[in-house]
Amino acid sequence: MGRNRQNRLREAIPIPPPAPLPDPETIDVASVFNEYVSGAIDLVVVLGPTASGKTRYAVDLARIFSTLTTEGGVPSGIIAEIISADSRQVYRGMDIGTGKDLEEYGDVPYHLIDIVPAGTRFDLYQWQQAFEEAYRDIRSRGSIPILCGGTGLYIQAATSGYSLPQVPPDEGLRAELEQFDIEELREKLAELGPLPDEGVMQSKRRVIRALEVALYKRDHPVKDSSFMPKKPYCIGTLVSREERNARIDARLDARLQGGLIEEVKGLLDSGIRPEDLMYYGLEYKFVTQHVLGILSYDEMRLLLGNAIHQFAKRQMTWFRGMEKDGFKIHWTNV
C-alpha cells in the first residue's frame, strides 16, 4: 500500500486528543472485602479501556476474595462471581473479536456472556434486565458480584439505581431521522446526554435507535429500581497510553492470526447478513468488509487498528466524564 494511500486511510478516522490520565492508587483488597461484608458497598466494579487488563484483574480479585477470612480469622466461605459489562460478549459465536478469553476465568463463575445468538439485537434495556437478574441471584447465594467491562453506558445502567424503560419502535420518528446524515444524527444525540459506545456511533441505524431511546426517556421519567446496587466500589485498570497502544496492536495481530477472519467467515456462512454483523462495529465491521472484498488485508488492519485506538481513548474520556459527574473510580496500575 502506498504512503499516500495510508495517510488517506489514517485521515478517515480522526483521533481525538487524549484525556489526561488519572493518578493511580493502591487498592487494599481486604478492606474492599470487609466493606462488602459490612454492607458499606453492594457491588465491586472493575472497569477500564480495552486492553487494560481488566478481565485478568477481576478474576484475580475474585480469587483473592474467596480466600479471605472474617475479622475473627474464620474462612468466610464467600465466593465472588463476575458479571460481564461488555455490550458484545453477550453474543454466542463472537468469541475472538470480542475478546471473551474464557480460559482466564478458570473456576470463577461468570454471567452475561454467550446468552443470545449472534445476528440478533440485545439492547441496553434487555442488558439491564439481565444484569439485575444475575445480580439478584449472586446476592441471594451470599456471593460477591463483580461487574467487569469497558462499556461505560452499561456500567452506568447497572449502577444508576433506576430501571430503564422498554422503548417501543417509533416508525414515524425513524423515517424522519433517516433524512439526516450520520454526523447530524450524532450531533443531535450529543445534545441529549452521554454518548453510547463506539460500536453504536459507527452505525446510522444504531444512532437512530439511540436517538429514539433518548427522546423517549426525555419525555418519560424513569422509575427507581427496587433491587439494584446503590453503593458500588469502582476500580479502574490503568496503563500508560504507550503500553495500551502496544497491547492493542499486539492483541489485534494475534487475533487476526488466531482465527478472527475465519470466525467472521463462519458467522456469515451461518446465515448472518453482512450488515447485521457489521452492526456490531470494530472487528466485525472491518473484517466483514475484508471478507467481502471491500478492503484489502492491509487496509482492514490499518483502519481497524486506528479504530480500536480511538475507541480506547473515547472509553477513557467517558470514564473521566463519569468522574466529573460524581462517580468515584479508584484507578490502579496493572
N, C-alpha and C positions, 0 to 999 in steps of 0.2 A: 504494500500500500504506500503511495507517495506521501511525502511530508505535508503537502498542501491538503491532500485528502484527509489526513489525520487531524490537521488543525481544524478543518471544517467540521469534522465529527466531534472534536472536543468542544467547539463552539455550539454544537447542537444542544448540549446540556450545560447551561451556565452553572457554575459552582459558587454559592453564596459565601461571603466572608465568614470565617469560623467564629463561633461564640467562645468567650473566654472560658477556660477550664476552671472548675471549682477546686477549692483546697481539699485535699484528702484528709481523712481521719482514720484512726484505728478503731475497729469495731470490737467491742467487748461481747463476745458471743454468749458467754454465761449470763451477763446482765440482761441481754435481749431475751434469753430463755426465761429468766426469772420474772421479767416484766410480763411475758405472756402468761406464765403460770399464775401470777398475781392478778391478772385481768387488766393490767395497765395498758396493754396493747392486745388487739384481737386478730392481727394479721401481720405477717412478715412479707415485705415486698422486696424482690431483687430485680432491679431494672438497669438498663444501660443501652448504649448504642450497639448496633450489630458488630460482632467480632470483638466484644469487650470481655468475654469470658463469663458472662452472667449465668449460663446454664451450669457450668462446672462449679462456680461459686455457690449456687443454690443447692446443688447436690451435696457438696462438701458441708454446707451449713446444715442441711437436713441430717446428715450422718452424725455431725457433732451434737446436734440437739438430742439425738437418740441415745447418746452415751452419757449425757449429763445426769446429775443426781439432784435431789431436793436439798434444801438447806440442812436437813438432818443427816445428809450423807447417804440416803437411801436411793437406789436407782429409781428414776421417775417412771420408767416404763412407757414414756411418751415418745411416739414416733412422729416424724414430720413427713408431710406429703406435698408434692409440688403441683400447682395449678399453672398451666401454660397461659401466658398472656400474649400469644403470638397470633395475629389475625389469619395466618395462612397454615399454621400447623394443625388446624382442626381438620384439614382435608386428607383423606386417605389417598395413598399413591403419590403424593407430592412430598417426597422424603428428602432427596438430596438438595433440591432447590430451596427448601425451607429450613434446611439445617436441623432436622429433628435430633440427630445424634442420640438415638435412643439407647445406644450402648453405654452412654455416660451415666444413665440413671441407675443401672445395676439393680439392686434390690429396693431402691427408693420408689415408692408409688408415685404415679403421675396421673394427671387428669387433663381433659380438653385437648387431647392430641388424637388424631385419627377418629373423629366422631361423626364426620359426614363425608360422602363421596366427592371426589374432585369433579369439577364441572358444575357444581351446584352453587347456590348463594347462601352464605351464612353471615347475616349482618350483625351489627353491634347489639341490637335488641336481643337477638337469639343468643349471642355470646353471653350477654349479661345474665340471661335466664339460666344458661348452663353453668355459668360461674356460681351463681347463688345456690344452685342445687349441689354442686361439688363442695362448695364452702360449708354449707349446712351439714352435708354428710360427714366431712372430715371433722368438724367440730363436735358432732354428735357422738363420734367414736373416741373423743378425747385426744385426737392427734393435733399437730400444729400445721396450719395451712401456710404454705409459702407460695406466693404469687410471683412468677418469674417470666419476664418478657421485655420486649422493646417497643411494643405498640402502646404509645403513651395514651391514646384515646381509650384503649381497652382498660388500662390501669386506672385511669380516671373514672371510667364507668363502674369498676369494681370497688372503688374507694370513695365514691361521691356520696353514698348514703341514700340515693334515691333510685327508683325504678324507672327505666326509660319507657316511653310509650311505644306501643307497636304501631308504626306509622303505615297506614294503608296507601296503596299507589294512587296517585292523582294524575290521570292520563292527560287532563287539560293542561295542568302545570307543566308536565313533561314536554308536551307539544310546544308550549310557549318557550320553554328553556332551550329546546333544540335549535331555535333560531339564532342563538348566540354561539360564538366560538368558545373554545375551552378556556382561553385566557380570561375572557369576560366572565365566564361562569366561576372561575377560580376567584376572581376579584369579588364577585357577589358573595361567594361562600366565606371569604375572609372577613367580610363586614358583619357576619352573623355569629362569629365566635372562633374558637380554636380550630385550626385546620386539621383534617384527618391525615392518616399516614400516607406515605409517598405512593403506595400502590393505588390508592384511590385517586390521587391527584393526577395520575398519568392517563386516566380513562375518562372520556367525556361522559359516558353513561354512568359511571360511578360518581362523578362530580354532581351530575344532575340528581342522582338519588340522595347524595349527601345534602344538597340544597333542599330537596323535598322534605327530608327529615328535619333539617334545621328550621325551616319555615313552619313546619308543623309544631315543633317544640316551642317556638317563639309564641305561638297562639294557643298552646295547650299546656298549662302548668303541669310539671311532673310531680309525682307523689313520693313521699319518703318511703323507703323500704323498711319493712318490719324486721328483716333479718339480713343485714349486710354489714360488713366491717365498718366500724366508725372510728377506730383508733389504730391505724396501720403504722408500722415501723418500716421505713423505706431505706434500703441500702442501694447505692448506685455504684456500679463497677466502672472504675476509671482507668483508662490507659491514655498515654500521650497520643496526639494526632498522628505522629510519625509511626508509632507502633501499631495503632489501629489501621492505618492505611496499608502497612506492610502485611498485617494479618488478613485484611480484606483481599488483597491481591493474591497472597499465597493460598488462601482458602478457595477463592474462585477458580484458580488454576487447578487445584486438587479436585474440585467438584466437576469441572469440565472433563478432566482426565479420568475421573472416577465414575462416570456414568450419567452425568446430568443431561447430556444431549440424548442419550438412549432413553432416559426417564421421560423426557418430553415427547420423543417419538412414540413411546409406549402409550402415553396418555392420549395422544392424537389417534393412534391406532385403535384405542379402546372405544372411540366414537365421540370423544370430546371435541367440540368445534374449536378451531384455532382462535376465534375471537373470544370464546369462553375461557380458554387457557391464558390468553394474553391479558384478560381481565384482572388476573392476579398480580400483574406487574413484575418489574425487575427480572429475575432469572427466567420466568415463564413468558414474559413479553419478548425479550430479546432472543432467547434461544428458540422460541417458536418461529420468530422471523427468520432465523438462520436455517431452521429445518425446512421452511417453506421456500428457501432460496432468495429471500428478500435481502438478507445481509450475508456477506461472506463471514468466514470464521473470525478473521482479524477485525472486521468491522463490529461484529457482535461482541467480541471480547473487549474491545476498547469502549464501546458505548455502555456495555453492561458494567464494566469496572467503574467508569465515571459515575454512572447512575447510583451504584452502591455507595461510593464515597459521598456523593451528595446526600443520599438517604441517611447515612450515619450522622452527617453534620446537622441535618434537619431534626433527627432524633434528639441530639444534644440540645439544640435550640428549643425544642418542645419541652424537654425536661427542665431547662433553666427557666422557661416560661411558667411551668408548674410551680417552681420555687418562688417566683415573683408573686404568684397568686396565693402564697402561704403554705404550699405543700413542702414539708420538710424532707429533704433527702440527705442521708448520711453517706457521702461519697468516700470510697476507699480504693486504694491501689490494688490491682490484682495482677 
